[in-house]
Amino acid sequence: MTSEHFDAVIVGAGFAGIGAAIQLKRMGYENFVILDREDDLGGTWHVNHYPGLAVDVPTTTYSYFFEPNPNWSRLFSTGAEIKQYAGDVADKYDVRRHMRFGTVVESARWDEEAALWRVALAGGETVSARFLFTATGFLSQPHMPDIPGITSFDGRVIHTTAWDDGYDPTGQRVGIIGTGATAVQLIPELAKKAADLTVYQRTPIWVVPKVDFRFSERAKRVFARFPLTQRAIRAVTDTIYELMVSVGVVHYKNTRGRFNIAAGDLAKMHRFATIRDKELRAKLTPDYDFGCKRPTFSNSYYRTFTKPHVHLQDSGIARIESDGIVAVDGTKTVIDTLVLATGFDLWEANFPAIEVIGRGGRNLGKWWRDTRFQAYQGVTMPQFPNYMSLASPYAFLGLNFFNTMEYQMRHMDRVFGELQRRGATTFEVTEEANTRYLDRMTELLGDSLFTTGDCASARSYYFNPSGEPTLLRPTSTRKAIQEASDFPLSDYRMS
């Protein structure tokens, strides 16, 4: 039974959902709803609140371009501050009142006859909308490792996406599985209190020194009074990160990986200066090119492994027993708490995060897996009218999600502006435009690090199950924003 009808339904109240809501308001839409399964806004910045959580992109860059924040405490701000920023933006642009929390969206189906999306919610209710946006993010579905005996462990098990704020590791024997970007932040914090900490590493991560500093109260006042000063700093951090992605990833073949070699050397010097044990250094050294897997920044990660109560286990996990972990090399470590820093399931559970059925019964997840992961401009797919997926293949612009959101908001503006100009009610990207875009993305990725570099052992979420690096949009931010502003309107059928 359909209980309510809206102009638009947005699934997800993270930064993508907030951005889409702001753009809808700019275009004159007020009858829309934002549905989220959590109990508050912020997306991954609400779900994640483990010790040490911080952004790994300078916060001068990690924010909406149209909404700079003069109140950041430091260059790499904490997770709590990022969450606060999400709330402040939602309040300023009056989108919080459109949000409904604790609402699980199960599926969405295009009703051809009514030209509407029927959105099914847990509990049996259905809402309908003219337009559908999935803003479920790339990091929304936690990955649970498939390890023999993991359900038999009698101690406490904590996944980093469901951190227990009341948990105190003081005096405990802790085992942590994972050495990705989350673990790099969490491990030093656990080591401060735990009596014994064993880190189970499958794939080493590239770690370079972190140049971080606090913003003084005087600097914050200057940012607030003269926003151009903060924009100037953003121009610098944006340019640095854009160069890193462009030179080190997108144009890897043309630069012969010189940037990646230099960055790898910096990480190597960082390890050498911190760790004197040659064998330990070797275990922490990746055997894939810098950038194949998201690198990270830390001044304390390597140093943590030099402490006598911190141990690195890299032989693999054979099984988990009721009181501890048995490694492949036969050694058993008795632990009190098992921490899972095993990241997110991007491809199997996230593309798409809900079942989406388009025109003619086309199932989005099945279509992606039967053909190839694809999305025109990283936003729309043929046979899915009035639908924009804001966490799609070829959507991500490298290191900064906000740059992705900026061009998607411009894409929305161009499509909906044309709809309103024509007095039309539906839009759908053509098969021809989608194929043309897919071919172009495939060609551009041919020069990238992911295609021409040595990424075989990286186990990176940039690659889909078929081995294609279809997460990344291999263009500059400037190019993506330009294309979002002037793509041929004939690429869409409007009626």
GIVENMO-V379259 format. One record per residue. RES is the residue in one small letter. SS is DSSP state (2 for helix, 1 for strand, 0 for the rest). Layout:
res=(RES:RES)
ss=(SS:SS)
This chain:
res=(m:t:s:e:h:f:d:a:v:i:v:g:a:g:f:a:g:i:g:a:a:i:q:l:k:r:m:g:y:e:n:f:v:i:l:d:r:e:d:d:l:g:g:t:w:h:v:n:h:y:p:g:l:a:v:d:v:p:t:t:t:y:s:y:f:f:e:p:n:p:n:w:s:r:l:f:s:t:g:a:e:i:k:q:y:a:g:d:v:a:d:k:y:d:v:r:r:h:m:r:f:g:t:v:v:e:s:a:r:w:d:e:e:a:a:l:w:r:v:a:l:a:g:g:e:t:v:s:a:r:f:l:f:t:a:t:g:f:l:s:q:p:h:m:p:d:i:p:g:i:t:s:f:d:g:r:v:i:h:t:t:a:w:d:d:g:y:d:p:t:g:q:r:v:g:i:i:g:t:g:a:t:a:v:q:l:i:p:e:l:a:k:k:a:a:d:l:t:v:y:q:r:t:p:i:w:v:v:p:k:v:d:f:r:f:s:e:r:a:k:r:v:f:a:r:f:p:l:t:q:r:a:i:r:a:v:t:d:t:i:y:e:l:m:v:s:v:g:v:v:h:y:k:n:t:r:g:r:f:n:i:a:a:g:d:l:a:k:m:h:r:f:a:t:i:r:d:k:e:l:r:a:k:l:t:p:d:y:d:f:g:c:k:r:p:t:f:s:n:s:y:y:r:t:f:t:k:p:h:v:h:l:q:d:s:g:i:a:r:i:e:s:d:g:i:v:a:v:d:g:t:k:t:v:i:d:t:l:v:l:a:t:g:f:d:l:w:e:a:n:f:p:a:i:e:v:i:g:r:g:g:r:n:l:g:k:w:w:r:d:t:r:f:q:a:y:q:g:v:t:m:p:q:f:p:n:y:m:s:l:a:s:p:y:a:f:l:g:l:n:f:f:n:t:m:e:y:q:m:r:h:m:d:r:v:f:g:e:l:q:r:r:g:a:t:t:f:e:v:t:e:e:a:n:t:r:y:l:d:r:m:t:e:l:l:g:d:s:l:f:t:t:g:d:c:a:s:a:r:s:y:y:f:n:p:s:g:e:p:t:l:l:r:p:t:s:t:r:k:a:i:q:e:a:s:d:f:p:l:s:d:y:r:m:s)
ss=(0:1:1:1:1:1:1:1:1:1:1:0:0:0:2:2:2:2:2:2:2:2:2:2:2:2:0:0:0:0:0:1:1:1:1:0:0:0:0:0:0:0:0:2:2:2:2:0:0:0:0:0:0:1:0:0:0:0:0:0:0:0:0:0:0:0:0:0:0:0:0:0:0:1:0:0:0:1:2:2:2:2:2:2:2:2:2:2:2:2:2:2:0:0:0:2:2:2:1:1:0:0:0:0:1:1:1:1:1:1:1:0:0:0:0:1:1:1:1:1:1:0:0:0:0:1:1:1:1:1:1:1:1:1:0:0:0:0:0:0:0:1:0:0:0:0:0:0:0:2:2:2:0:0:0:1:1:1:1:2:2:2:0:0:0:0:0:0:0:0:0:0:1:1:1:1:1:0:0:0:2:2:2:2:2:2:2:2:2:2:2:2:2:0:0:1:1:1:1:1:0:0:0:0:0:0:1:1:0:0:0:0:0:1:0:0:2:2:2:2:2:2:2:2:2:0:2:2:2:2:2:2:2:2:2:2:2:2:2:2:2:2:2:2:2:2:2:2:2:2:0:2:2:2:2:0:0:2:2:2:2:2:2:2:2:2:2:2:2:2:2:2:2:2:0:0:0:2:2:2:2:2:2:0:0:0:0:0:0:0:0:0:0:0:0:1:1:0:0:0:2:2:2:2:0:0:0:0:0:1:1:1:1:0:0:0:1:1:1:1:1:0:0:1:1:1:1:0:0:0:0:1:1:1:0:0:1:1:1:1:0:0:0:1:0:0:2:2:2:2:0:0:0:0:1:1:1:0:2:2:2:0:1:2:2:2:2:2:2:2:0:0:0:0:0:1:0:0:0:1:0:0:0:0:0:0:1:1:1:0:0:0:0:0:0:1:0:0:0:0:2:2:2:2:2:2:2:2:2:2:2:2:2:2:2:2:2:2:2:2:2:2:0:0:0:0:1:1:1:0:2:2:2:2:2:2:2:2:2:2:2:2:2:2:2:0:0:0:2:2:2:2:0:0:0:0:0:0:0:0:0:0:0:0:0:0:0:0:0:0:0:1:0:0:0:0:2:2:2:2:2:2:2:2:2:2:0:0:2:2:2:1:1:1:0)
